[in-house]
Amino acid sequence: MKLFYGEISDNQVIINEEEQTHIVKVLRMRSGEEIFVTDGKGNLAKGNLIFEGKKVSLEVSEIKENLPNFSTQLHIAIAPTKNIDRIEFFVEKATEMGISEITLLQTEKTERKNLNIDKLRKQSIAASKQSLRFHFPIINDLTKFSDFIKEVNPENTFVAHCNENLERIDLKDIQPQEKITFLIGPEGDFSDKEIQLLAEKGVKAVSLGSQRLRTETAGVFVAAWNYGLMC
């Protein structure tokens, strides 16, 4: 399946401009070739390419709407790493494993204050197409920790931290849920104050094992755990 990104509405398909450029200049595809286009919202169109100068359109042969999404909606709120390559790695791999939403979290110890969110969104789209996802994950803007925890539901929210002196449950003991949220801290972990605030909200702490994992590794680990439950 040659999958591309675009807009789908009222049996009309508009291929994203960057995708059009990729089709023409990189892939050098030809008129009449069959491709698929998704809007990342659960809709999928099939058709044949039509070239009009530098513009590329689709002669639609079939549209499927409201394709099923993953059974578990996983939301990971994660502090961006100082080395941006690591958080980009996390976004790519978590997308491939079915994550539904990512929030970049600004905590007390978060060193990186500026992010190119648009770049991360484009990477998640690329990873979605590569893994044949028809529902793209939501990538939220950098959000202050204090603002994020105002909206959490303690029934399905967990925090992974490294403080061995505090009670933590094992990841394997968490029961599958329709929606689940994980908070993962920065290099240096969450502050004691942040951990206390989460505990007061009723958010349960989770251990990810005996090894101390880097931020992006912890994020990928949780995404893989959730993916395993869905398979």
C-alpha positions in Angstrom: 0.0 0.0 0.0 1.4 3.4 -1.1 -0.1 5.6 1.6 -0.1 9.4 1.6 -1.7 12.2 3.7 -4.4 14.6 2.6 -7.9 15.9 3.2 -11.0 13.7 2.7 -14.5 15.2 2.6 -17.7 14.7 0.6 -16.0 12.2 -1.7 -13.3 14.7 -2.5 -9.6 14.1 -1.8 -7.0 16.8 -1.7 -3.4 15.5 -1.4 -1.2 17.5 0.9 1.1 19.8 -1.0 4.3 18.4 0.5 3.1 15.0 -0.4 2.4 16.1 -3.9 6.0 17.4 -4.2 7.3 14.0 -2.8 5.2 12.1 -5.4 6.6 14.2 -8.3 10.2 15.0 -7.4 11.3 12.1 -5.1 9.1 9.1 -6.1 8.7 10.2 -9.7 5.4 8.4 -9.9 3.3 8.4 -13.0 -0.3 9.2 -14.0 -2.6 6.3 -13.4 -0.6 4.7 -10.5 -2.8 3.6 -7.6 -2.3 5.1 -4.2 -4.1 5.4 -0.9 -4.7 8.7 1.0 -5.7 9.0 4.6 -6.7 12.1 6.6 -5.4 10.7 9.8 -8.9 10.8 11.3 -9.9 7.2 10.4 -10.8 7.8 6.7 -9.1 6.2 3.7 -9.4 6.9 0.0 -8.1 4.8 -2.9 -7.6 6.0 -6.4 -5.4 6.7 -9.3 -3.0 9.6 -9.7 -3.7 12.5 -12.1 -1.0 15.0 -13.0 -1.8 18.5 -14.1 1.6 20.3 -14.4 3.1 20.3 -11.0 -0.3 19.6 -9.3 -1.2 16.1 -8.3 -4.8 15.0 -7.7 -6.6 11.7 -7.2 -9.3 10.0 -9.3 -11.1 8.4 -6.4 -12.4 4.9 -6.8 -13.3 4.1 -3.2 -13.5 5.8 0.2 -13.8 4.0 3.5 -14.9 6.1 6.5 -14.5 5.7 10.3 -12.1 2.8 10.2 -11.5 1.3 13.6 -8.9 2.8 15.9 -6.8 1.1 18.5 -8.7 -0.5 21.4 -6.7 1.5 24.0 -6.2 5.2 23.8 -2.7 5.8 25.3 -1.7 9.3 26.2 1.9 9.9 27.3 2.8 13.3 28.9 6.6 13.4 28.7 9.3 16.0 29.4 11.3 16.9 26.3 14.9 15.8 26.5 17.9 18.3 26.3 19.0 16.4 23.2 16.1 16.9 20.8 17.0 13.8 18.8 15.9 11.6 21.7 12.4 13.0 21.9 12.1 12.8 18.2 13.0 9.1 18.4 10.3 8.6 21.1 7.7 10.3 18.9 8.5 8.1 15.9 8.6 4.8 17.8 5.5 5.5 20.0 3.6 6.5 16.9 4.5 3.2 15.2 3.2 1.4 18.3 -0.2 3.0 18.4 0.0 5.9 20.8 -3.0 8.2 20.6 -1.7 11.4 22.2 1.5 13.0 23.3 1.9 16.0 25.5 5.3 17.6 25.9 5.6 18.4 29.6 7.4 21.4 31.1 8.4 20.3 34.6 10.7 21.9 37.2 13.7 20.1 35.9 12.9 20.3 32.2 16.0 21.9 30.5 14.6 22.3 27.0 12.1 25.2 26.9 11.7 25.6 23.1 10.4 22.9 20.8 9.6 22.8 17.1 6.2 21.2 17.5 5.4 21.3 13.8 8.4 19.2 13.1 7.4 16.6 15.7 3.9 16.5 14.1 5.3 15.9 10.7 7.5 13.1 12.1 4.4 11.5 13.6 2.6 11.7 10.3 5.6 10.1 8.5 5.7 7.3 11.1 1.9 6.9 10.8 2.1 6.4 7.1 5.1 4.0 7.4 3.2 1.8 9.9 -0.1 2.1 7.9 -2.0 4.1 10.6 -5.2 5.8 9.6 -5.6 7.6 12.9 -2.7 9.9 13.6 -1.7 10.7 17.2 -2.3 14.2 18.6 0.9 16.1 19.5 0.2 18.8 22.0 2.2 22.0 22.6 4.6 22.3 25.5 2.4 22.3 28.6 3.2 23.4 32.1 3.1 20.5 34.6 0.8 22.6 36.9 -1.7 23.1 34.1 -1.6 19.5 32.9 -2.4 17.9 36.3 -5.5 20.1 36.7 -7.3 18.0 34.1 -6.0 14.5 34.9 -8.4 11.7 35.9 -6.7 9.8 38.7 -8.6 6.6 37.8 -6.7 6.1 34.6 -3.5 8.3 35.1 -0.2 6.9 36.3 3.3 8.5 36.8 6.6 6.7 36.3 9.2 8.0 38.6 12.5 6.7 40.1 12.0 7.4 43.8 12.5 3.9 45.3 11.5 5.2 48.8 7.9 5.8 47.7 5.3 3.1 47.0 5.1 2.1 43.3 3.1 -0.6 41.6 4.4 -2.8 38.9 3.5 -2.0 35.3 2.3 -5.5 34.8 -0.3 -5.1 37.6 -2.2 -2.3 35.7 -5.4 -3.6 34.2 -6.2 -2.8 30.5 -8.3 0.3 30.1 -10.0 2.1 27.3 -8.1 5.3 28.0 -4.9 5.6 30.0 -2.4 8.4 30.7 1.2 8.1 31.8 3.5 10.9 33.0 7.2 10.5 32.4 9.7 13.0 33.8 12.8 14.7 32.5 16.5 13.8 33.1 16.8 14.0 36.8 13.1 12.9 37.3 10.2 14.8 38.7 10.8 16.9 41.7 9.7 15.8 45.1 7.1 18.6 45.1 5.6 17.4 41.7 5.5 13.7 42.9 3.7 14.9 46.1 1.2 16.9 44.0 0.4 13.9 41.9 0.0 11.7 45.0 -2.5 14.3 46.4 -4.4 14.1 43.1 -4.7 10.3 43.6 -2.3 9.5 40.7 -0.6 6.1 41.2 3.1 5.7 40.9 4.5 3.0 38.6 7.8 1.2 38.5 9.2 0.3 35.1 11.6 -2.2 36.4 14.9 -2.4 38.3 16.9 -0.5 35.6 16.9 3.3 35.5 15.7 4.2 32.1 16.3 7.4 30.1 13.3 9.6 29.5 12.8 8.6 25.9 13.4 4.9 26.7 10.7 5.0 29.4 8.3 6.5 26.9 9.0 3.8 24.3 8.8 1.1 27.0 5.3 2.2 28.1 4.2 2.5 24.4 5.5 -1.0 23.8 3.7 -2.4 26.9 0.5 -0.9 25.7 1.0 -2.2 22.2 1.6 -5.7 23.6 -1.8 -5.5 25.4 -3.6 -4.7 22.1 -2.0 -7.4 20.0 
